[in-house]
Amino acid sequence: MTVSITWPAFVEATDRMREATDALARLIADTLAVQFDGTAAYLVLEEDDDGDFMNLHSLLDADGRRLFEFGDDPAMLPALPQGSPLADAWVGLGPADTRTLFKAVQGLHQAGSLFDSLPSALPCDTSPGTPSACCCPPPRGPAAGTSAARTTRAWPAPTAHPRYATPTRFPLPIPPAPR
């Protein structure tokens, strides 16, 4: 019998995957922050009934006001500033295209990322029954609720979000493969 993996190799691979998903979540948050002049705080997602994919619902500011609503038609998000290092991180994908954001969120979902819920005290510009929100980076623990809708927090503290047009920090690079 040939052993194709060892326990330490598996642990190292899952650690790398977690680092990569955290980096992608940070890239999403940083990109949305720049696109919406530092006001984007919550990316609202809705999980389909089978749990196969996350649908983009809306983007809220820190006060729960809707900044952008995703629909069936592929609308465009604001463009990144010329020469933004964030644009380079998307390598061939247009970060202003909502389909790019959808692909990135699906990557997080398929990699097993857990999404957080909107803070219960947040007065939302959404109707009752609208899904919770998504915050980057995804939390490491179990999802903060059992509803089908999940979210990812754009900044560690929901009350303190950056207000900047050009980021002072950039997403972490995806770690290299072990040798």
Phi, psi and chi 1 to 4 in degrees:
 res  aa     phi    psi   chi1   chi2   chi3   chi4
   1 MET       -  130.7  176.0  177.4 -174.0      -
   2 THR   -98.7  130.3  -55.7      -      -      -
   3 VAL   -90.7  123.8  176.1      -      -      -
   4 SER   -96.4  -10.6   59.2      -      -      -
   5 ILE  -153.7  151.5 -167.6  166.5      -      -
   6 THR  -109.8  161.1   64.2      -      -      -
   7 TRP   -59.1  -47.5  178.9 -109.5      -      -
   8 PRO   -60.0  -36.1  -25.2   34.3      -      -
   9 ALA   -65.9  -38.7      -      -      -      -
  10 PHE   -65.0  -45.5  173.8   77.5      -      -
  11 VAL   -61.1  -43.0  169.9      -      -      -
  12 GLU   -63.5  -41.7 -177.5  178.4  -29.2      -
  13 ALA   -64.4  -41.9      -      -      -      -
  14 THR   -69.7  -34.0   55.5      -      -      -
  15 ASP   -63.9  -42.6  -74.1  -14.0      -      -
  16 ARG   -63.8  -40.6  -75.0 -169.0   61.4 -111.6
  17 MET   -63.5  -42.2  178.1   62.3   98.4      -
  18 ARG   -63.9  -42.3 -169.9  172.2   -3.4 -124.1
  19 GLU   -62.7  -41.3  -70.5  172.5   12.6      -
  20 ALA   -66.2  -42.0      -      -      -      -
  21 THR   -68.5  -36.9   57.7      -      -      -
  22 ASP   -62.3  -40.9  -73.7   -8.1      -      -
  23 ALA   -66.0  -41.2      -      -      -      -
  24 LEU   -66.3  -41.6  178.1   57.4      -      -
  25 ALA   -61.2  -41.1      -      -      -      -
  26 ARG   -65.4  -40.3 -177.8   87.0 -100.5  149.3
  27 LEU   -60.8  -44.1  173.7   61.8      -      -
  28 ILE   -59.8  -48.9  -67.9  168.9      -      -
  29 ALA   -62.5  -45.7      -      -      -      -
  30 ASP   -64.2  -40.1  -70.9  -12.8      -      -
  31 THR   -65.3  -47.1  -59.2      -      -      -
  32 LEU   -63.3  -36.2  -70.4  170.6      -      -
  33 ALA   -61.6  -44.4      -      -      -      -
  34 VAL   -70.0  -42.1  170.7      -      -      -
  35 GLN   -61.9  -30.8  -71.8  172.3  -47.8      -
  36 PHE  -114.3   33.2  -72.6   88.5      -      -
  37 ASP    48.9   40.1  -63.3  -38.0      -      -
  38 GLY    81.1    5.1      -      -      -      -
  39 THR   -95.4  -16.4   59.8      -      -      -
  40 ALA   -68.8  126.0      -      -      -      -
  41 ALA  -125.9  -32.0      -      -      -      -
  42 TYR  -136.5  123.2  -60.0  101.7      -      -
  43 LEU   -96.7  112.9  175.7   57.9      -      -
  44 VAL   -89.5  127.1 -178.5      -      -      -
  45 LEU  -121.6  158.8  -54.8  172.8      -      -
  46 GLU  -134.4  121.8 -175.8  174.5   22.0      -
  47 GLU   -80.8  138.0 -170.8  171.3   21.8      -
  48 ASP   -68.6  165.5   77.0  -36.9      -      -
  49 ASP   -57.9  -33.5  -68.1  -22.6      -      -
  50 ASP   -86.7   -7.9  -63.2  -31.3      -      -
  51 GLY    75.6   17.4      -      -      -      -
  52 ASP   -80.5  -30.6  -66.6  -24.3      -      -
  53 PHE  -152.5  163.1   68.6   92.2      -      -
  54 MET  -106.6  127.2  -61.4  -64.7  -87.1      -
  55 ASN   -93.9  139.1 -152.3    7.5      -      -
  56 LEU   -75.0  129.5  -57.9  174.2      -      -
  57 HIS  -107.7  -61.6 -176.0  -84.8      -      -
  58 SER  -161.8  172.3   57.3      -      -      -
  59 LEU  -124.1  128.1 -175.2   64.8      -      -
  60 LEU  -115.8  154.9  -54.0  177.2      -      -
  61 ASP   -86.2 -179.3   69.0    9.5      -      -
  62 ALA   -64.5  -19.9      -      -      -      -
  63 ASP   -94.5    2.6  -62.7  -37.3      -      -
  64 GLY    88.0    6.9      -      -      -      -
  65 ARG   -80.7  140.3  -73.9 -173.7  -61.3  -90.7
  66 ARG   -73.5  124.9 -168.8  172.0  -45.8  172.9
  67 LEU   -97.2  -30.9  -61.4  171.8      -      -
  68 PHE  -156.7  139.4 -169.7   87.8      -      -
  69 GLU  -119.0  127.9 -174.2  163.1   -9.3      -
  70 PHE   -85.2  141.3  -61.8   94.5      -      -
  71 GLY  -131.4 -167.7      -      -      -      -
  72 ASP   -71.9  -31.7  -66.8  -26.9      -      -
  73 ASP   -82.0  136.8  -64.0  -32.3      -      -
  74 PRO   -72.0   90.6   21.6  -26.2      -      -
  75 ALA   -77.7  165.4      -      -      -      -
  76 MET  -104.8  139.9  -62.9  -60.7  -82.7      -
  77 LEU   -84.0  166.1  -62.5  165.8      -      -
  78 PRO   -59.6  149.5  -23.2   32.8      -      -
  79 ALA   -75.5  153.5      -      -      -      -
  80 LEU   -77.2  154.6  -71.1  171.4      -      -
  81 PRO   -61.0  150.2  -15.3   24.2      -      -
  82 GLN   -53.8  136.0  -79.5  -70.1    6.6      -
  83 GLY    75.5   10.2      -      -      -      -
  84 SER   -65.4  129.9  170.0      -      -      -
  85 PRO   -62.6  -23.0  -11.2   17.7      -      -
  86 LEU   -64.2  -36.9  -71.2  170.8      -      -
  87 ALA   -62.0  -38.5      -      -      -      -
  88 ASP   -63.1  -31.4  -64.7  -20.0      -      -
  89 ALA   -68.3  -20.1      -      -      -      -
  90 TRP   -86.4   -3.5  -71.4   99.9      -      -
  91 VAL    30.6   83.1 -171.7      -      -      -
  92 GLY    85.6   -8.4      -      -      -      -
  93 LEU  -103.9  142.7  -64.9  172.2      -      -
  94 GLY   -87.0  110.5      -      -      -      -
  95 PRO   -66.9  -11.1   19.1  -25.7      -      -
  96 ALA   -83.4  -14.0      -      -      -      -
  97 ASP   -84.1  124.4 -172.9  -23.0      -      -
  98 THR   -62.5  -24.0   56.6      -      -      -
  99 ARG   -67.0  -30.5  -66.6  172.1  -65.7 -168.6
 100 THR   -66.1  -45.8  -63.4      -      -      -
 101 LEU   -61.7  -41.5  179.2   57.6      -      -
 102 PHE   -59.1  -46.1  178.4   78.3      -      -
 103 LYS   -60.2  -42.4  -73.6  177.4 -170.4  176.7
 104 ALA   -65.1  -44.2      -      -      -      -
 105 VAL   -64.5  -39.5  167.8      -      -      -
 106 GLN   -63.0  -37.6  -66.0  -37.2  -60.5      -
 107 GLY   -60.1  -43.6      -      -      -      -
 108 LEU   -63.3  -45.4  -70.6  174.5      -      -
 109 HIS   -62.5  -46.6 -176.9   64.0      -      -
 110 GLN   -67.4  -25.9  -69.1  168.5   -2.0      -
 111 ALA   -81.8   -0.4      -      -      -      -
 112 GLY    88.8   15.5      -      -      -      -
 113 SER   -63.0  142.6  -67.9      -      -      -
 114 LEU   -98.4  141.6  -61.1  175.2      -      -
 115 PHE  -111.7  147.2  -62.0   97.7      -      -
 116 ASP   -86.8  170.1 -161.8    2.3      -      -
 117 SER  -100.7  158.2  -64.2      -      -      -
 118 LEU   -61.5  145.7  -78.6  170.8      -      -
 119 PRO   -58.7  135.5  -21.8   31.2      -      -
 120 SER   -63.4  -27.0   57.4      -      -      -
 121 ALA   -83.3   -5.4      -      -      -      -
 122 LEU   -72.9  120.4 -174.9   69.6      -      -
 123 PRO   -76.9  104.8   26.1  -29.0      -      -
 124 CYS   -87.0  145.2  -72.2      -      -      -
 125 ASP   -90.3   45.3 -175.2   16.3      -      -
 126 THR  -136.3  159.1   55.5      -      -      -
 127 SER   -79.0  161.1   60.9      -      -      -
 128 PRO   -58.3  150.6  -14.5   21.0      -      -
 129 GLY    83.0   -8.5      -      -      -      -
 130 THR   -71.8  147.5  -62.9      -      -      -
 131 PRO   -61.8  162.8   17.0  -25.5      -      -
 132 SER   -70.2 -173.7  -58.3      -      -      -
 133 ALA  -109.9  167.3      -      -      -      -
 134 CYS  -113.3  131.9  168.1      -      -      -
 135 CYS  -124.4  133.5  -44.9      -      -      -
 136 CYS  -104.4  139.1  -62.0      -      -      -
 137 PRO   -76.9  154.0   25.2  -28.9      -      -
 138 PRO   -60.0  146.7  -19.5   29.6      -      -
 139 PRO   -67.8  155.7   23.6  -30.5      -      -
 140 ARG   -81.9  -26.6  -67.8 -138.8 -168.6  -81.6
 141 GLY   -83.2 -172.1      -      -      -      -
 142 PRO   -65.3  154.9   16.0  -22.5      -      -
 143 ALA   -55.9  146.7      -      -      -      -
 144 ALA   -79.5   31.3      -      -      -      -
 145 GLY   171.1  171.7      -      -      -      -
 146 THR  -113.3    7.0   56.8      -      -      -
 147 SER   -70.0  161.2   68.7      -      -      -
 148 ALA   -71.0  -20.3      -      -      -      -
 149 ALA   -94.2  134.3      -      -      -      -
 150 ARG  -131.4  166.0  -49.3  -91.3  175.8   88.2
 151 THR  -143.2  172.8   69.4      -      -      -
 152 THR  -133.0  125.4 -144.0      -      -      -
 153 ARG   -79.2  127.6 -172.7  167.0  -63.3  127.1
 154 ALA   -73.9  -26.3      -      -      -      -
 155 TRP  -137.8  149.7  -65.0  -83.3      -      -
 156 PRO   -53.6  -42.1  -20.8   28.5      -      -
 157 ALA  -107.8  120.8      -      -      -      -
 158 PRO   -63.0  -20.3    8.8  -12.9      -      -
 159 THR   -93.1  -14.2   56.9      -      -      -
 160 ALA  -119.5   99.5      -      -      -      -
 161 HIS  -119.5  148.1   65.4  -74.1      -      -
 162 PRO   -70.5  145.8   24.8  -31.3      -      -
 163 ARG  -121.6   93.6  -67.2 -163.8 -176.8  -91.2
 164 TYR  -144.9  153.8   51.7   81.0      -      -
 165 ALA   -93.5  -29.9      -      -      -      -
 166 THR  -124.3  125.1  -55.9      -      -      -
 167 PRO   -66.9  147.3   24.3  -30.9      -      -
 168 THR   -97.2   -6.5   55.9      -      -      -
 169 ARG  -134.5  157.1   67.9 -157.6 -178.7  -35.5
 170 PHE  -127.7  161.2  -63.1   96.8      -      -
 171 PRO   -61.5  151.3    1.2   -0.4      -      -
 172 LEU   -68.6  143.9  -60.7  172.8      -      -
 173 PRO   -69.5  154.6   23.9  -30.6      -      -
 174 ILE   -70.4  129.3  -65.3  175.4      -      -
 175 PRO   -60.4  147.2  -17.2   26.7      -      -
 176 PRO   -69.3  157.7   25.0  -31.6      -      -
 177 ALA   -68.1  144.8      -      -      -      -
 178 PRO   -66.2  149.6   20.2  -25.9      -      -
 179 ARG  -102.3      -  -63.9 -177.7 -162.1  -96.0
